[in-house]
Amino acid sequence: MKVHLLDIGKTIAIKEFQKKNNFKVVFKEPLVLRTGEKKFIVLLRYGVVAFWDLSKAEEKKWLERIDQYIVDPFDNPHEDSVTVGRSSKREGIFRGNILLKSFEVPKIALISLILGRSLALERYETEASKALGEFDSVMKSFGEKGETSLSTKALLKIVGFAMNLQHTTVSQMALLDKPDLTWEEPALDRLYNDLATDYELEDRYDILNEKLKLIFHNVEFILDFLDARKSYTLELVVVLLIFLEIVLFVFELWK
């Protein structure tokens, strides 16, 4: 069975989607919809949708239905595909494929969750690298010249992009939290641990956090610089005004 995942937007308004549509829900967290005997769609709140064994045409129709519930949709979504097969001996990843002893809905929900987190992490990793790239030239300029030629507006744009990334990462995802469905099912707990290890979720999340910390330090530095630049400008204005008053005073004396 092929699973195709798309990272389509920052978030999906899942509750609103449920209220306004009457689809066959077979699992609530994450939301799993059954569209056929062995066909499923899984919606994850952080903007990822997983299609289980759907054709391209079917995926397109579902994306059209979901479109109005996507918050800040992406022009070029990240995507991933994996094959899930059946095995009577083992469960987990083997040679790049996921093997299951049975296709139960909780397992479909769990696998979608792991794959969705991995795909969302890929998005955040890309955006964090982009943010650091934006800072590189600025920090290099400070290192070489002690200043930057960028305008305040340009610097604030870089800061805004970085802070938005931080906010989104922290508020939208708890990438290392175990889902509730693993708490009372040892088999699901083992499957979750195996998949999370194979997809290196914890290591990747730690690396992402380190990048976010560096981004935060860069943001602090630039904001301090902008504050100093503003203070310097105000001081210069005050000096010019005083000088102007002196000139006017002298001019009045010579009249």
C-alpha positions, 0 to 999 in steps of 0.5 A: 500500500502506498502512502503519499504525504503532502505538507500543504500549509502552516495549519489545517482547521480540522475542527471547522473541517469536521463541523462542515463535512459529514465524512466517515471518521474512523479515528479522531486524533489524528483525524482519519477518514475512510474513503474506501475499503482500504483507502484512508486520508489522515489530516494533521493539524500542522498542515500535513495530509496523508493519502493511503492508497489513493490515486492522483485523481482522488488526491486532487479531488480531496485537496480541493475539498480541504483547500478552504481549511488550509491556513497559509497554504504553500505554493510548493508543498514538501512531499514524501511517499512510503510503501507499507506492506504486510509481514507476519513476522515483524513490524517496523521499517525494513529496506525503506518500507514499513511492515505491519502484521495487520492494517488496523486504523490505530496503526494507520493513524500512528504511521501517518503521525510519524511520517507527518512529523518527519515531513513537517520537520523537513519544512522547518529545517529548510526554513531555519536554514533559510533564516540563517542564510539571511543572517549570514551576510549581515553578520559577516558585514558586522564582522568585517566592517562593524556595521551593515549597509542594510536599511532598517526596513530590510533588517526588520524584514529579516527579523520578522521572518525569523521570529515568525519561524520561531513562533510557528515552530513552538506553537504548532508542533510538539514533535517529541510528544508521544500520542495518546494512542500509545499509552495503553497499547504496548505494541503501538508504543513499540511501533512508535519508538521504532519508527521515531528512531528510524526517522531520527525525529529526536536528533533532528528536533535537537538540531532544529532547536540549536538552529532556532537558538542561534536565530534568536541570538542573531535577532537579539543582536540586530534588534540591539543594533537597530535600537542603537541606530535609532538612538544615534539618529535621535542624538544627531537630530538633537545636535543639529537642532542645537546647532541650528538654534545657535546659528539663528541666535548668532544671526539675530545678534548680527542683525 
